[in-house]
Amino acid sequence: MNVRNHVQLIGRFGMKPEVTQLDGGRRVANIQMATSHYYTASNGEKKEETEWHRVVAYGKFAETLEQRTDKGSEVMIHGTLRTRKWTDKAGADHWTTEIIVSHLFLMSNCKTSIEVNG
């Protein structure tokens, strides 16, 4: 059986990427990305559902996103899902699921995509 953890999304950023530097000097970008699903309701009305995704990009991906994207930028990402646990200041446990970028295609404001390999 071929089991893979692979995600491919085309959507728009809901914010400018937040880029920080890790202790070792490597850069990381955190972004909220929206994807939409369109359908027709039983009454014939056209509907849109928007899903928000947490996206994390490291290294060259983070640098490219910081320099070349903004809120509303259209991108296609390939990556893997990662779920991690974190504890808030009050000691409560939380879980978050993120997409870790492995390929990035910038699609906004250009006739062809720009591929970045990290």
C-alpha positions in Angstrom: 0.0 0.0 0.0 1.3 3.5 -0.9 0.5 5.8 1.9 1.3 9.5 1.6 0.8 12.7 3.5 0.3 15.2 0.6 -1.8 18.3 0.4 -2.3 20.6 -2.6 -4.2 23.8 -2.3 -4.9 26.8 -4.5 -6.2 29.8 -2.6 -5.5 33.3 -1.4 -3.7 34.6 1.7 -5.8 36.3 4.2 -2.9 38.3 5.6 0.7 39.3 4.8 2.9 36.4 5.9 4.3 36.8 9.4 8.0 36.0 9.0 10.3 35.4 12.0 13.8 34.0 12.5 14.5 30.8 14.4 17.4 30.5 16.8 19.6 28.9 14.2 19.0 31.7 11.8 16.5 29.9 9.6 13.4 31.9 8.6 9.8 30.7 9.1 6.6 32.2 7.7 3.1 31.7 9.2 0.2 32.4 6.9 -3.6 32.0 6.9 -4.8 30.8 3.5 -8.4 30.7 2.3 -9.9 28.2 -0.2 -13.5 28.2 -1.4 -16.0 25.6 -2.4 -19.0 26.6 -4.6 -22.2 24.7 -4.8 -25.9 25.1 -5.5 -28.3 24.8 -2.6 -31.5 22.8 -2.8 -33.4 26.0 -3.4 -31.2 26.8 -6.5 -29.2 29.5 -4.7 -25.5 29.7 -5.5 -23.4 29.3 -2.3 -19.8 29.7 -1.3 -18.1 28.1 1.7 -14.6 29.3 2.7 -12.2 27.2 4.6 -9.1 28.7 6.4 -5.8 26.8 6.6 -2.7 27.4 8.7 0.3 27.4 6.4 4.0 27.2 7.6 6.9 27.8 5.2 10.6 27.6 6.1 13.9 28.8 4.6 13.7 30.0 0.9 9.9 29.5 0.9 9.6 32.0 3.9 11.9 34.5 2.2 10.0 34.3 -1.1 6.6 34.8 0.6 7.9 37.7 2.6 9.3 39.5 -0.5 6.7 38.6 -3.1 3.3 38.1 -1.5 0.8 40.1 0.5 -2.8 39.8 1.7 -4.9 38.6 -1.2 -2.0 36.9 -3.1 -3.1 33.8 -5.0 -0.8 30.8 -4.5 -0.7 27.1 -5.0 1.1 25.1 -2.4 2.1 21.5 -2.0 3.0 20.2 1.4 2.3 17.9 4.2 -0.1 18.0 7.2 1.3 18.3 10.6 -0.7 18.3 13.8 1.0 19.5 16.9 0.1 20.1 20.5 0.8 23.3 22.4 0.1 24.6 25.9 -1.2 28.1 26.6 -0.1 30.3 29.5 -3.0 29.0 31.6 -1.8 25.4 31.2 -4.6 24.3 28.8 -3.6 22.0 26.0 -4.5 22.9 22.4 -4.0 21.1 19.1 -3.4 22.8 15.7 -3.1 21.3 12.2 -0.8 23.1 9.8 0.4 22.6 6.2 4.2 22.5 5.9 5.1 23.9 2.4 7.2 21.7 0.2 6.5 23.4 -3.2 5.2 26.9 -3.8 3.7 28.5 -6.9 3.0 32.2 -6.9 0.1 32.9 -9.2 -1.0 36.4 -8.4 -0.5 39.2 -10.9 1.4 37.1 -13.5 0.5 35.1 -16.6 2.7 32.2 -15.5 3.4 30.7 -12.1 6.8 31.1 -10.4 7.9 27.8 -8.8 10.1 28.0 -5.7 11.9 24.8 -4.5 13.2 25.1 -1.0 
